[in-house]
Amino acid sequence: MGHATVVDQTLRTMGKLCVETTDPEIFRSILERVGDKWSLLLIGILEEGPRRFTELLRIVPGISRRMLTVTLRALERDGLVTRTIFAEVPPRVEYQVTDLGRTLSGPVMALASWAADHQLEIGAHRSDFDIRNDRDFDGD
């Protein structure tokens, strides 16, 4: 089966999923959540084991305290991460991936692996594009 055929089948399937799902709004919001760069990074990191907020802040490059808080709360709301508060002085809070979140770890790690494997090639395409279009474009 040719690449174009596989892509066509994938697009048709995705199109059907977007329209024919039980609740299209929830479906799209889930894709938005799991497609968010911070969510992907956090799910991948938490798959390795529970982490404290300050550990996550140190490990995740470029994330602000506010964005870490917002992302962790959204992941907790979706049932992908749990937050445990330990009755200590000072209080200790840990985050860990749930069983549901673990089902997402495989696809997250596959996507991360793909990004790592192709980052130089994509960087070269971006440079070529920027030169051809005579402007800076970072794609964010």
C-alpha positions as CSV (number, residue, x, y, z in Angstrom):
1,M,0.0,0.0,0.0
2,G,1.4,3.4,-1.0
3,H,2.1,6.2,1.3
4,A,-0.6,8.4,-0.3
5,T,-3.2,5.6,0.3
6,V,-2.3,5.3,3.9
7,V,-2.5,9.1,4.4
8,D,-5.9,9.2,2.6
9,Q,-7.2,6.4,4.9
10,T,-5.8,8.1,8.0
11,L,-7.4,11.4,7.0
12,R,-10.8,9.8,6.3
13,T,-10.6,8.0,9.6
14,M,-9.7,11.2,11.5
15,G,-12.4,13.1,9.7
16,K,-15.0,10.5,10.7
17,L,-13.8,10.6,14.3
18,C,-14.0,14.4,14.4
19,V,-17.6,14.3,13.2
20,E,-19.1,11.0,14.3
21,T,-17.8,10.7,17.8
22,T,-20.3,10.7,20.7
23,D,-19.3,14.3,21.8
24,P,-17.2,16.1,19.2
25,E,-16.4,19.0,21.5
26,I,-14.9,16.7,24.1
27,F,-13.1,14.7,21.4
28,R,-11.4,17.8,20.0
29,S,-10.6,19.1,23.5
30,I,-8.8,15.8,24.3
31,L,-6.8,16.1,21.1
32,E,-5.9,19.6,22.1
33,R,-4.8,18.5,25.5
34,V,-2.7,15.6,24.4
35,G,-1.3,17.6,21.5
36,D,-0.1,20.4,23.8
37,K,3.7,20.4,24.1
38,W,3.7,20.8,27.9
39,S,1.2,18.0,28.4
40,L,3.3,15.7,26.2
41,L,6.4,16.5,28.1
42,L,4.8,16.0,31.5
43,I,3.1,12.7,30.6
44,G,6.5,11.4,29.3
45,I,8.4,12.6,32.4
46,L,5.7,11.3,34.9
47,E,5.7,7.9,33.2
48,E,9.2,7.5,34.8
49,G,7.7,7.9,38.3
50,P,6.1,10.5,40.7
51,R,7.6,13.9,40.8
52,R,7.3,17.0,43.0
53,F,6.3,20.3,41.5
54,T,9.8,21.8,41.9
55,E,11.4,18.8,40.2
56,L,9.0,19.2,37.2
57,L,9.8,22.9,37.1
58,R,13.5,22.1,37.0
59,I,13.2,19.2,34.5
60,V,10.8,20.7,31.9
61,P,12.8,23.2,29.9
62,G,11.2,26.6,29.4
63,I,8.0,26.1,31.4
64,S,6.9,28.8,33.8
65,R,5.4,28.1,37.3
66,R,2.0,29.3,36.1
67,M,2.1,27.1,32.9
68,L,3.2,24.1,34.9
69,T,0.3,24.7,37.4
70,V,-2.3,25.2,34.6
71,T,-1.1,22.1,32.7
72,L,-0.9,19.8,35.7
73,R,-4.5,20.9,36.7
74,A,-5.8,20.2,33.2
75,L,-4.1,16.8,33.2
76,E,-5.6,16.0,36.6
77,R,-9.0,17.1,35.5
78,D,-8.8,14.8,32.5
79,G,-7.8,11.9,34.8
80,L,-4.3,11.5,33.3
81,V,-2.4,12.7,36.4
82,T,-3.0,12.5,40.1
83,R,-1.9,15.0,42.7
84,T,-1.1,13.6,46.2
85,I,-0.6,15.9,49.2
86,F,1.4,14.5,52.1
87,A,0.7,15.8,55.6
88,E,4.2,17.0,56.3
89,V,5.7,20.3,57.3
90,P,6.2,21.8,54.9
91,P,3.5,20.0,52.9
92,R,4.8,17.8,50.1
93,V,2.9,17.4,46.9
94,E,3.6,14.8,44.2
95,Y,2.2,14.2,40.8
96,Q,2.1,10.9,39.0
97,V,0.6,9.5,35.9
98,T,-2.6,7.5,36.3
99,D,-3.5,4.2,34.6
100,L,-5.4,6.1,32.0
101,G,-2.4,8.4,31.5
102,R,-0.1,5.3,31.1
103,T,-2.2,4.3,28.1
104,L,-1.1,7.6,26.5
105,S,2.6,7.1,27.3
106,G,3.2,4.8,24.4
107,P,1.9,7.2,21.7
108,V,3.6,10.2,23.5
109,M,7.0,8.4,23.5
110,A,6.5,7.3,19.9
111,L,5.8,11.0,18.9
112,A,8.8,12.2,21.0
113,S,11.0,9.5,19.4
114,W,9.8,10.6,15.9
115,A,10.6,14.3,16.8
116,A,14.1,13.4,18.1
117,D,14.8,11.2,15.0
118,H,13.7,14.0,12.5
119,Q,14.7,17.2,14.3
120,L,17.8,17.8,12.1
121,E,15.9,17.2,8.9
122,I,13.0,19.5,10.0
123,G,15.5,22.1,11.1
124,A,17.1,22.0,7.7
125,H,13.7,22.4,6.0
126,R,12.9,25.4,8.2
127,S,16.2,27.0,7.3
128,D,15.6,26.4,3.6
129,F,12.1,27.8,3.9
130,D,13.3,30.9,5.8
131,I,16.0,31.5,3.2
132,R,13.5,31.1,0.3
133,N,11.0,33.4,1.9
134,D,13.7,35.9,3.1
135,R,12.3,36.2,6.6
136,D,12.6,34.6,10.1
137,F,9.9,32.1,10.9
138,D,10.2,30.0,14.1
139,G,6.9,28.1,13.7
140,D,5.7,28.5,17.3
